[in-house]
Amino acid sequence: MIISASRRTDIPAYFSEWFYNRIRAGCVLVRNPMNFHQIGKISLSPDVVDGIVFWSKNPAPMIDRLDELREYPYYFQFTLTAYGKDVEPNVPPKDDAMIPSFRRLSEKIGKEKVVWRYDPILFNEKYTFAYHLRSFGLLASKLAGCTEKCTVSFLDFYRKTEKNTRPLNLLKPTFPQKEELTRRLSAIARDYGIEVDVCAEDLDLGTFGIRPASCIDKGRLERLGGYKLKLGKDKNQRPECGCAASVDIGAYNTCKNGCLYCYANDNPGLVNRNCLEHDPSSPLLFGKIGENDVIKVREARSCKDRQLNFWDFQP
């Protein structure tokens, strides 16, 4: 079983103490986002957790305690864009905080455990094609040697994102524009020893050596853990998504980054209310167990393939 921590919220930035408490307790409770009163009890034992994937714009609060995860293979999806406070209002300054955090994290755990995300890419009068080329190049130059890979994607215009991004007066790019920008970003990244792949986009860029991304990456976890995983594709994601199956332990409407393009938050007021109900010692990310709640133990098992071949992990 792979744990995703989390597509729904920024656990490293805002709930790292809670997460480490859950690791020590060996389990976590997660509400079903489609059925509020249905709660799953999920084991976090190293015997069944084959890897952990963190998603964050600011993993700094986790860095000093990463030794507590020594029994788990894990890596970070570190989103680092060139947007300002008009788009990412609560993300710390990039030059003064996030780039140094990226470099520090990479130095501590290795560049193979830190995947750079430059996404979602959006366009308006300020954030133009040329702006992305210039800004991506600057970031790539500062992250050279700190990561192996950069995953890019373009903004999906969900109902929530269209509403929240209305003040930005966004422009929808054409397929040729997406292809051209991705190709040029890849060329820039290659100069700094970074491979670019593309997340959940209907783009065929194989002729340029650009592959579809697997953000929950079975292959990366196999390499980090030194074993093979019998694990299929995540059937709950979009058809273009290449992610392996995982269990998400986050909760929607709890991320305080406030990014206008975020699909995981409905409104700031709800986020603030939920965060006020966060208790680092609770098995739930926020709130308490009510009398109408039903807790079910989720079946958990390791997906490690015990039949290993000597040549599987040769360079």
Rosetta blueprint (number, residue, H / E / L):
1 M L
2 I E
3 I E
4 S E
5 A E
6 S L
7 R L
8 R L
9 T L
10 D L
11 I H
12 P H
13 A H
14 Y H
15 F L
16 S H
17 E H
18 W H
19 F H
20 Y H
21 N H
22 R H
23 I H
24 R H
25 A H
26 G L
27 C E
28 V E
29 L E
30 V E
31 R E
32 N E
33 P L
34 M L
35 N E
36 F E
37 H E
38 Q E
39 I E
40 G E
41 K E
42 I E
43 S E
44 L L
45 S L
46 P L
47 D L
48 V L
49 V L
50 D L
51 G E
52 I E
53 V E
54 F E
55 W E
56 S E
57 K L
58 N L
59 P L
60 A H
61 P H
62 M H
63 I H
64 D L
65 R L
66 L H
67 D H
68 E H
69 L H
70 R L
71 E L
72 Y L
73 P L
74 Y E
75 Y E
76 F E
77 Q E
78 F E
79 T E
80 L L
81 T L
82 A L
83 Y L
84 G L
85 K L
86 D L
87 V L
88 E L
89 P L
90 N L
91 V L
92 P L
93 P L
94 K H
95 D H
96 D H
97 A H
98 M H
99 I H
100 P H
101 S H
102 F H
103 R H
104 R H
105 L H
106 S H
107 E H
108 K H
109 I H
110 G L
111 K H
112 E H
113 K H
114 V E
115 V E
116 W E
117 R E
118 Y E
119 D E
120 P E
121 I E
122 L L
123 F E
124 N L
125 E L
126 K L
127 Y L
128 T L
129 F H
130 A H
131 Y H
132 H H
133 L H
134 R H
135 S H
136 F H
137 G H
138 L H
139 L H
140 A H
141 S H
142 K H
143 L H
144 A L
145 G L
146 C L
147 T L
148 E L
149 K E
150 C E
151 T E
152 V E
153 S E
154 F E
155 L L
156 D L
157 F L
158 Y L
159 R H
160 K H
161 T H
162 E H
163 K H
164 N H
165 T L
166 R H
167 P H
168 L H
169 N L
170 L L
171 L E
172 K L
173 P L
174 T L
175 F H
176 P H
177 Q H
178 K H
179 E H
180 E H
181 L H
182 T H
183 R H
184 R H
185 L H
186 S H
187 A H
188 I H
189 A H
190 R H
191 D H
192 Y L
193 G L
194 I L
195 E E
196 V E
197 D E
198 V E
199 C L
200 A L
201 E L
202 D L
203 L L
204 D L
205 L L
206 G H
207 T H
208 F H
209 G L
210 I L
211 R E
212 P E
213 A L
214 S L
215 C L
216 I L
217 D L
218 K H
219 G H
220 R H
221 L H
222 E H
223 R H
224 L H
225 G H
226 G L
227 Y L
228 K E
229 L E
230 K L
231 L L
232 G L
233 K E
234 D L
235 K L
236 N L
237 Q L
238 R L
239 P L
240 E L
241 C L
242 G L
243 C L
244 A E
245 A L
246 S L
247 V E
248 D E
249 I L
250 G L
251 A L
252 Y L
253 N L
254 T L
255 C L
256 K L
257 N L
258 G L
259 C L
260 L L
261 Y L
262 C L
263 Y L
264 A L
265 N L
266 D L
267 N L
268 P H
269 G H
270 L H
271 V H
272 N H
273 R H
274 N H
275 C H
276 L H
277 E L
278 H L
279 D L
280 P L
281 S L
282 S L
283 P L
284 L L
285 L L
286 F L
287 G L
288 K L
289 I L
290 G L
291 E L
292 N L
293 D L
294 V E
295 I E
296 K E
297 V E
298 R L
299 E L
300 A L
301 R L
302 S L
303 C L
304 K E
305 D E
306 R L
307 Q L
308 L L
309 N L
310 F H
311 W H
312 D H
313 F H
314 Q L
315 P L
